[in-house]
Amino acid sequence: MRKSYRVKKEADFQLVFDQHHSVANKMFIVYTMEREQPAHFRLGISISKKVGLRGHERVWVKRRIRQSVLEFKPNLRQDVDILVIARPAAHDQDMAIIKQNLEHVFKLANLFVNEDDN
């Protein structure tokens, strides 16, 4: 995923947190914020040390989240910033479970483009 698709700055993260449109399931919390200039969505990922004490464990989870979102990319709304926060339950899960839980929480957040809108 290109860097232009990422929320990187702390100020951008804080702006999305302050909007506080959030949904959650047992593995992820997702914050969203609509943007006025929707060239494409942006994604921010936060993995705390509660998920994995070692850095490589947290990177492992982050890579799987990023790959799942990349697979959802054609169906995602383009006018939002998305922050995904992993909960400790995401630590030892395989790719299929992570993708399934992300899809569930994205549906709760209404991040998918409706099929009948096309």
Secondary structure, 3 states (H helix, E strand, C coil): CCHHHECCCHHHHHHHHHHCEEEECCCEEEEEEECCCCCCCEEEEEECCCCCCCHHHHHHHHHHHHHHHHHHHHHECCCEEEEEEECHHHCCCCHHHHHHHHHHHHHHCCCECCHHHC
